[in-house]
Amino acid sequence: MEKKYTAMVRKSKLEYVAICLELNVSARGSDLADVEKNLKSAIELYLEDIKENPNTAISPIPTNEIIEFLKDTEPEWYKEPKKGLIIRPLEVHEVPSYA
């Protein structure tokens, strides 16, 4: 059975960006199909490198980097919350899994 990896994709102002949560690998693309293809390719290259260099440390993406990744997904209508509020809205549509 092939291992599955979880990806998060966001749209920035200029392009789509994707990260693989388990491997901390990222990719960019001009549209969803392009970023998906590029992330799959990046994951495959990373896994090949791990086979060739078994001492490579594999670690999931740290929480603070996920938060930084998501910061660019604030809705355009977002305004700073009133004093004392800490909840910030994000537009997260789906989190696909890739084999």
Backbone as JSON Lines, residues from 0, in Angstrom:
{"i":0,"aa":"M","n":[0.83,-1.18,0.0],"ca":[0.0,0.0,0.0],"c":[0.88,1.25,0.0]}
{"i":1,"aa":"E","n":[0.55,2.19,-0.88],"ca":[1.32,3.41,-0.98],"c":[0.98,4.38,0.13]}
{"i":2,"aa":"K","n":[1.98,5.09,0.62],"ca":[1.77,6.1,1.67],"c":[1.05,7.3,1.08]}
{"i":3,"aa":"K","n":[0.11,7.87,1.84],"ca":[-0.59,9.07,1.42],"c":[-0.05,10.26,2.19]}
{"i":4,"aa":"Y","n":[-0.02,11.4,1.52],"ca":[0.47,12.63,2.13],"c":[-0.62,13.69,2.04]}
{"i":5,"aa":"T","n":[-0.66,14.55,3.04],"ca":[-1.66,15.61,3.1],"c":[-1.06,16.91,2.58]}
{"i":6,"aa":"A","n":[-1.82,17.58,1.73],"ca":[-1.35,18.84,1.15],"c":[-2.32,19.96,1.49]}
{"i":7,"aa":"M","n":[-1.77,21.14,1.68],"ca":[-2.58,22.34,1.83],"c":[-2.2,23.27,0.67]}
{"i":8,"aa":"V","n":[-3.23,23.85,0.05],"ca":[-3.0,24.73,-1.09],"c":[-3.64,26.08,-0.78]}
{"i":9,"aa":"R","n":[-2.93,27.14,-1.1],"ca":[-3.5,28.48,-0.94],"c":[-3.21,29.28,-2.2]}
{"i":10,"aa":"K","n":[-4.06,30.24,-2.43],"ca":[-3.86,31.14,-3.56],"c":[-3.34,32.45,-3.03]}
{"i":11,"aa":"S","n":[-2.17,32.83,-3.5],"ca":[-1.65,34.16,-3.16],"c":[-2.11,35.1,-4.27]}
{"i":12,"aa":"K","n":[-1.67,36.31,-4.24],"ca":[-2.09,37.26,-5.26],"c":[-1.57,36.9,-6.64]}
{"i":13,"aa":"L","n":[-0.44,36.21,-6.73],"ca":[0.18,35.92,-8.02],"c":[0.12,34.47,-8.46]}
{"i":14,"aa":"E","n":[0.02,33.54,-7.5],"ca":[0.11,32.12,-7.85],"c":[-0.5,31.26,-6.76]}
{"i":15,"aa":"Y","n":[-0.54,29.95,-7.02],"ca":[-0.96,28.97,-6.02],"c":[0.3,28.4,-5.37]}
{"i":16,"aa":"V","n":[0.21,28.14,-4.07],"ca":[1.32,27.56,-3.33],"c":[0.77,26.36,-2.56]}
{"i":17,"aa":"A","n":[1.51,25.26,-2.55],"ca":[1.09,24.05,-1.85],"c":[2.21,23.55,-0.96]}
{"i":18,"aa":"I","n":[1.82,22.94,0.18],"ca":[2.8,22.32,1.06],"c":[2.32,20.92,1.42]}
{"i":19,"aa":"C","n":[3.27,20.02,1.56],"ca":[3.0,18.67,2.05],"c":[3.29,18.69,3.54]}
{"i":20,"aa":"L","n":[2.27,18.45,4.35],"ca":[2.4,18.59,5.79],"c":[3.37,17.58,6.41]}
{"i":21,"aa":"E","n":[3.35,16.36,5.94],"ca":[4.18,15.3,6.54],"c":[5.67,15.45,6.2]}
{"i":22,"aa":"L","n":[5.98,15.99,5.01],"ca":[7.37,16.04,4.56],"c":[7.97,17.44,4.55]}
{"i":23,"aa":"N","n":[7.16,18.47,4.77],"ca":[7.61,19.86,4.71],"c":[8.22,20.16,3.34]}
{"i":24,"aa":"V","n":[7.5,19.78,2.3],"ca":[7.89,20.03,0.91],"c":[6.86,20.99,0.33]}
{"i":25,"aa":"S","n":[7.33,21.93,-0.49],"ca":[6.39,22.9,-1.07],"c":[6.57,22.99,-2.58]}
{"i":26,"aa":"A","n":[5.56,23.59,-3.23],"ca":[5.6,23.8,-4.67],"c":[4.71,24.99,-5.02]}
{"i":27,"aa":"R","n":[4.94,25.54,-6.21],"ca":[4.14,26.66,-6.7],"c":[3.57,26.29,-8.06]}
{"i":28,"aa":"G","n":[2.53,27.03,-8.45],"ca":[1.95,26.8,-9.77],"c":[1.02,27.93,-10.17]}
{"i":29,"aa":"S","n":[0.74,28.02,-11.46],"ca":[-0.11,29.1,-11.97],"c":[-1.59,28.84,-11.75]}
{"i":30,"aa":"D","n":[-1.97,27.55,-11.59],"ca":[-3.35,27.19,-11.29],"c":[-3.34,25.92,-10.45]}
{"i":31,"aa":"L","n":[-4.54,25.44,-10.07],"ca":[-4.6,24.27,-9.18],"c":[-3.97,23.03,-9.8]}
{"i":32,"aa":"A","n":[-4.23,22.79,-11.07],"ca":[-3.66,21.62,-11.73],"c":[-2.13,21.71,-11.77]}
{"i":33,"aa":"D","n":[-1.62,22.89,-12.04],"ca":[-0.17,23.09,-12.12],"c":[0.49,22.9,-10.75]}
{"i":34,"aa":"V","n":[-0.09,23.47,-9.69],"ca":[0.5,23.33,-8.37],"c":[0.41,21.88,-7.88]}
{"i":35,"aa":"E","n":[-0.67,21.18,-8.23],"ca":[-0.8,19.77,-7.85],"c":[0.28,18.94,-8.52]}
{"i":36,"aa":"K","n":[0.46,19.15,-9.82],"ca":[1.49,18.42,-10.57],"c":[2.88,18.72,-10.0]}
{"i":37,"aa":"N","n":[3.14,19.99,-9.7],"ca":[4.45,20.37,-9.17],"c":[4.69,19.81,-7.76]}
{"i":38,"aa":"L","n":[3.65,19.77,-6.94],"ca":[3.82,19.2,-5.6],"c":[4.06,17.7,-5.67]}
{"i":39,"aa":"K","n":[3.32,17.0,-6.51],"ca":[3.55,15.55,-6.67],"c":[4.99,15.3,-7.11]}
{"i":40,"aa":"S","n":[5.46,16.09,-8.04],"ca":[6.83,15.95,-8.53],"c":[7.84,16.23,-7.41]}
{"i":41,"aa":"A","n":[7.6,17.28,-6.63],"ca":[8.5,17.61,-5.53],"c":[8.53,16.5,-4.48]}
{"i":42,"aa":"I","n":[7.37,15.92,-4.19],"ca":[7.31,14.81,-3.22],"c":[8.08,13.61,-3.75]}
{"i":43,"aa":"E","n":[7.89,13.27,-5.02],"ca":[8.6,12.13,-5.61],"c":[10.11,12.34,-5.57]}
{"i":44,"aa":"L","n":[10.57,13.55,-5.92],"ca":[12.01,13.84,-5.89],"c":[12.56,13.76,-4.47]}
{"i":45,"aa":"Y","n":[11.79,14.27,-3.51],"ca":[12.21,14.22,-2.11],"c":[12.32,12.78,-1.63]}
{"i":46,"aa":"L","n":[11.34,11.94,-1.97],"ca":[11.37,10.54,-1.55],"c":[12.52,9.78,-2.21]}
{"i":47,"aa":"E","n":[12.84,10.1,-3.46],"ca":[14.0,9.49,-4.13],"c":[15.28,9.89,-3.41]}
{"i":48,"aa":"D","n":[15.37,11.17,-3.03],"ca":[16.56,11.65,-2.32],"c":[16.71,10.94,-0.98]}
{"i":49,"aa":"I","n":[15.59,10.7,-0.3],"ca":[15.64,10.01,0.99],"c":[16.15,8.58,0.8]}
{"i":50,"aa":"K","n":[15.72,7.91,-0.28],"ca":[16.21,6.55,-0.54],"c":[17.72,6.55,-0.76]}
{"i":51,"aa":"E","n":[18.21,7.56,-1.5],"ca":[19.65,7.64,-1.79],"c":[20.45,8.08,-0.57]}
{"i":52,"aa":"N","n":[19.84,8.86,0.3],"ca":[20.51,9.38,1.5],"c":[19.66,9.06,2.72]}
{"i":53,"aa":"P","n":[19.74,7.81,3.22],"ca":[18.87,7.38,4.31],"c":[19.06,8.14,5.62]}
{"i":54,"aa":"N","n":[20.14,8.89,5.76],"ca":[20.36,9.66,6.98],"c":[19.62,11.0,6.97]}
{"i":55,"aa":"T","n":[18.93,11.29,5.88],"ca":[18.17,12.54,5.79],"c":[17.07,12.54,6.84]}
{"i":56,"aa":"A","n":[16.99,13.62,7.58],"ca":[15.95,13.75,8.61],"c":[14.63,14.13,7.95]}
{"i":57,"aa":"I","n":[13.59,13.39,8.27],"ca":[12.25,13.66,7.76],"c":[11.43,14.24,8.9]}
{"i":58,"aa":"S","n":[10.87,15.41,8.69],"ca":[10.06,16.0,9.75],"c":[8.87,16.74,9.15]}
{"i":59,"aa":"P","n":[7.73,16.66,9.82],"ca":[6.56,17.38,9.33],"c":[6.77,18.89,9.47]}
{"i":60,"aa":"I","n":[5.94,19.62,8.78],"ca":[6.05,21.08,8.83],"c":[5.67,21.56,10.24]}
{"i":61,"aa":"P","n":[6.46,22.42,10.83],"ca":[6.14,22.92,12.18],"c":[4.88,23.8,12.17]}
{"i":62,"aa":"T","n":[4.2,23.82,13.29],"ca":[2.95,24.57,13.41],"c":[3.13,26.04,13.07]}
{"i":63,"aa":"N","n":[4.23,26.65,13.52],"ca":[4.43,28.07,13.23],"c":[4.57,28.34,11.73]}
{"i":64,"aa":"E","n":[5.11,27.39,10.97],"ca":[5.22,27.55,9.52],"c":[3.87,27.37,8.85]}
{"i":65,"aa":"I","n":[3.01,26.49,9.38],"ca":[1.66,26.34,8.84],"c":[0.89,27.64,9.05]}
{"i":66,"aa":"I","n":[1.03,28.23,10.21],"ca":[0.35,29.5,10.49],"c":[0.84,30.57,9.53]}
{"i":67,"aa":"E","n":[2.12,30.65,9.3],"ca":[2.67,31.63,8.36],"c":[2.15,31.37,6.95]}
{"i":68,"aa":"F","n":[2.07,30.11,6.57],"ca":[1.55,29.73,5.26],"c":[0.1,30.19,5.1]}
{"i":69,"aa":"L","n":[-0.71,30.03,6.15],"ca":[-2.12,30.39,6.09],"c":[-2.39,31.89,6.2]}
{"i":70,"aa":"K","n":[-1.45,32.64,6.7],"ca":[-1.68,34.07,6.88],"c":[-2.04,34.77,5.57]}
{"i":71,"aa":"D","n":[-1.57,34.26,4.48],"ca":[-1.85,34.89,3.18],"c":[-3.26,34.56,2.68]}
{"i":72,"aa":"T","n":[-4.02,33.76,3.44],"ca":[-5.35,33.37,2.97],"c":[-6.46,34.17,3.64]}
{"i":73,"aa":"E","n":[-6.13,35.28,4.28],"ca":[-7.17,36.1,4.89],"c":[-8.11,36.61,3.8]}
{"i":74,"aa":"P","n":[-9.39,36.57,4.04],"ca":[-10.33,37.1,3.05],"c":[-10.06,38.59,2.79]}
{"i":75,"aa":"E","n":[-10.35,39.03,1.57],"ca":[-10.12,40.43,1.22],"c":[-10.94,41.37,2.09]}
{"i":76,"aa":"W","n":[-12.09,40.92,2.58],"ca":[-12.95,41.78,3.39],"c":[-12.48,41.88,4.82]}
{"i":77,"aa":"Y","n":[-11.44,41.12,5.19],"ca":[-10.98,41.06,6.58],"c":[-10.48,42.42,7.06]}
{"i":78,"aa":"K","n":[-10.87,42.78,8.27],"ca":[-10.37,43.97,8.95],"c":[-9.86,43.51,10.31]}
{"i":79,"aa":"E","n":[-8.94,44.27,10.87],"ca":[-8.39,43.92,12.19],"c":[-9.53,43.8,13.2]}
{"i":80,"aa":"P","n":[-9.49,42.78,14.08],"ca":[-10.55,42.63,15.08],"c":[-10.5,43.74,16.12]}
{"i":81,"aa":"K","n":[-11.62,43.92,16.8],"ca":[-11.67,44.9,17.89],"c":[-10.71,44.45,18.99]}
{"i":82,"aa":"K","n":[-10.33,45.39,19.81],"ca":[-9.37,45.11,20.88],"c":[-9.87,43.97,21.76]}
{"i":83,"aa":"G","n":[-9.0,43.02,22.04],"ca":[-9.34,41.9,22.91],"c":[-9.75,40.64,22.16]}
{"i":84,"aa":"L","n":[-10.11,40.75,20.88],"ca":[-10.48,39.56,20.09],"c":[-9.24,38.96,19.46]}
{"i":85,"aa":"I","n":[-9.19,37.64,19.42],"ca":[-8.01,36.99,18.84],"c":[-8.35,36.08,17.66]}
{"i":86,"aa":"I","n":[-9.62,35.86,17.37],"ca":[-9.98,34.95,16.28],"c":[-9.84,35.68,14.95]}
{"i":87,"aa":"R","n":[-9.2,35.0,13.99],"ca":[-9.02,35.58,12.66],"c":[-9.61,34.63,11.63]}
{"i":88,"aa":"P","n":[-10.43,35.09,10.71],"ca":[-11.02,34.2,9.72],"c":[-10.02,33.83,8.63]}
{"i":89,"aa":"L","n":[-10.13,32.6,8.15],"ca":[-9.33,32.13,7.02],"c":[-10.27,31.45,6.04]}
{"i":90,"aa":"E","n":[-9.96,31.53,4.77],"ca":[-10.76,30.83,3.77],"c":[-10.05,29.53,3.42]}
{"i":91,"aa":"V","n":[-10.42,28.45,4.08],"ca":[-9.85,27.14,3.81],"c":[-10.94,26.31,3.16]}
{"i":92,"aa":"H","n":[-10.69,25.88,1.93],"ca":[-11.74,25.22,1.16],"c":[-11.66,23.69,1.21]}
{"i":93,"aa":"E","n":[-10.47,23.14,1.11],"ca":[-10.34,21.7,1.21],"c":[-8.89,21.34,1.42]}
{"i":94,"aa":"V","n":[-8.66,20.17,2.03],"ca":[-7.3,19.68,2.26],"c":[-7.22,18.3,1.61]}
{"i":95,"aa":"P","n":[-6.67,18.22,0.38],"ca":[-6.59,16.93,-0.31],"c":[-5.46,16.06,0.21]}
{"i":96,"aa":"S","n":[-5.56,14.77,-0.04],"ca":[-4.48,13.83,0.27],"c":[-3.94,13.29,-1.03]}
{"i":97,"aa":"Y","n":[-2.62,13.2,-1.13],"ca":[-1.96,12.69,-2.32],"c":[-1.22,11.41,-2.01]}
{"i":98,"aa":"A","n":[-1.27,10.48,-2.92],"ca":[-0.55,9.22,-2.74],"c":[0.86,9.37,-3.23]}
